[in-house]
């Protein structure tokens, strides 16, 4: 129905996890009942507020419209309903911090300090806190130096979440085309003779300072997720592998 010379407003919004966006033609709001009362936008808004799922919203609107217009109703205009749903991130939990830093040498310390401040209310202290800070700093350094190759325009993103007694710190770079090596146990003699890559201490160190480490790539970003068991952290416990070092 666009006409020559028409001007349209453009607006931008972000859907949060769990949000539902409804796109609709005016055939619903401008439908009439036998007494010529219009279904109306206020009624649509009230009905929309009662649904958190896309198909349920469409079904609910159509059922309400059918009840409103009655069996003898003749459709007056096209009725088009489309929903867009952003899935709830069930892994997100409570977000304690979310930020990014430029890929510059030394910014791994800024990441470490901001993460330490974010987890301060959780009561992680002593050796466990020091291990957390070291693991975060080493992971951020890898992201800056190897993932983003110290290209300042490429950010390192950090997300700190807490859920079900676990603390997760996800650190991502923009080097998704590169393969992340496995955290193999360093063998000094093998390294000196060239049988093992000269690098690899970093991932080994990180893995032995946390309760879990998940490495993933979506083709654009590498993400290393560091996981801590908060019950162990509160007691001053740590990864068993770290104790054996």
N, C-alpha and C positions, 0 to 999 in steps of 0.2 A: 503493500500500500504506500510505498514512498512516492512523494510528489516532487516535481521540480521546484528548486528554491527552498526546500525544507531544511531547517537547521536542527541538529540533534546534540544534546548534551552528552559528554563522555565522562564517566566516573569510574574509579578504580577502587576495588576492595579486596581484602585478603580473607579467605575462608579459613577459620581456625579448625583444628581437628574436631570432627563431629558436626560441623556446620552443614546445613542443607540450603542450597540456592534453588529457588523455583523460577523458571522462565515460563511465561504463560501469555496466550493471546487473550483478547478481551471477551471471548465468547462465554466465559464463566461469569465474570463480574457483571456483564451486561445482560445476562439471562433474566427473564421475568417469570413470576408465578402467575397463576390464573387471575389474580387480582391486579396484575401489572406492577407489582412491587419488584424492584430490581434486586438481584442477589447481592451485588455491591462489593466494593473492595474492603470495607470494614469487616464484613462477614468472612471474607477470604482470609484476612489477617488473623482473625480469632481462630479459625480452623487450622491455619498453618502453625499457630503457636502450640497446638496439641500434638504435633508430630515431629519426631526426630529421625525419621527414616524416609528415604526418597520415595519408594514405591508406596509405602503406607500413606504418605502425604497425597500422592496422586489419587489413590483409591478413596481416601477420606473425602477429598474435594468432590470427586465424581458422585460418591454416595450421597453427600449432602446436597449436591445440585439436583440429583434425581428426586430426593425427598422434597426439596423446595419447589420444583417446577410441576411435579405431579405426572401421572401416567400419560395424560393427553398432550403434553408439551411438544411443540414443534421447534426444533433447534433453529435459533435465529442467526447465529454466526458460527464461524469455525471455533473449535475448542482444541487448543494445543497446550499440553502440559509436559514440561521437561524438567527433571531435577538433576542437579549436580551435587554430589555429596563428597566432602573430604572425610576420608575414613579417620576414625579416632586412632591415635597412635597408642596402642595398648602397652608399648614398651616405655613410653615417655615418663610415666610417673610424675613426681614433683620435680619441676625444673628449677634447679638451684642457681644456675648461671648459664648464660648463652652469649658468646661474644666472638670477635675475630681480631686477629692481629696481622700486621704486615709481615711479609717473609724477610725479615732482617735479622742478621746475627745478633744475639743478645735478647731477642724477644721471647725466647723460651723461658727466661726468668720472669718476664711479665706474666706469661701464661701460668707458670707455677704459683706465683704470688696471688693471682686472681682466683685460681682454683682453691688454694689454701684458705683464702678468705671466705669463699663460698661454702666450704665444708666445715668451717669453724663451729657453727651451731650444733654439729653432729657429735662433738666431743671426741674427735679422733686426736690422740695425743702421742707423744713420745716417739718410739721407733717406728710405729705404724705411720704416723704423719710424715716422718722423714722419708720413709720408703715411698709413700704416695707422692710427695713432692719431687723426689728423684725420678720416679717413673714418668710423671707428667712432664718434667723438664726434658728428659731424654726423648720422649715421644714427640714433643713439640719441636725439639732440635732436628730430629729426623725429618719431620714434615717441612720445616723451613729449608733445610740444607739439601735434602735428597728428593723430597716430593715436589716442592716448588722451586728448587734450584736457586734459592735466595732472590727470586724475582719479586721485588717489592709489591708489584701490582697484583700478585696472586695472594689472597689471604689464607691464613690458617684459621679454621673455625673450631670452636670449642663448645661443647654442650655437656653440662653436669646435671645428672638426674639421680633421683633416689626413689626406689620402689621395692616393696616386699623385702625390706631388710638388706638391700644391696645398693651400693653406690656405683654409678657408671659414669666414666669420663670419656667422652668420644672426641677424638682429635682428628680433623680431616684436612687433607691438602688437595691440590688440584692436579696431581700427577697421575691421574687414573689410567693413562695408557701404559704406564710402567708396571711391571710385576713386582709385588712385594715379596721379598725372600722369606723363607721359613726361618723361624728362630731356632737354628741348630746350635747344639752345644759346642762352644769353641774348643778346638784342640790346638794348643800352642805349637806342638811339633808339626802337626799337619799344615798349619798356616805357614810356618817357616819354610817348609819344603814345597809349598805351592799346591798341596793336595786339598786345601780348604781355602775358600775365599778369604782375603785379608780382613774384610769387614764382617760384621755379624755379632759383635759383642753387645751392641746396643739392644737388639731385640731379645737376646738371651738375658741380659741384665733386667730389662723391663718385665719379661715374663716371670722372673723369679722374685719380683718385688710386689706382685699383685696376686689376687686370688683367682683371676681369670683374665684372659686377653683374647679379644676377638678382632680379627683382621678381615676387612672386606673392601671391595671396589665395585663401583657402579659404572665403570668405563670412563668416568670423568673425575671422580674423587676417590682417594684412598681414605679409609677411616680405620683408625686403631682405637678400640674401645677397651679401657682399663676397668676392671670390675673388682670391687672390694666388698667383703662380707662385713656388714656393719656390726654384727654381734661380736665377731672376732676382733674387729677394730676397737670396739669399746673396752674390751678386756686386754687390749695391748697385744693381741695375737697377730700372726702374720702367716704368709704362705710358707708351707713346710719346705719348699725348695729354697726359699731365701735363707732359712735357718741352716741349711746344709752347705751354703756357699763357704 
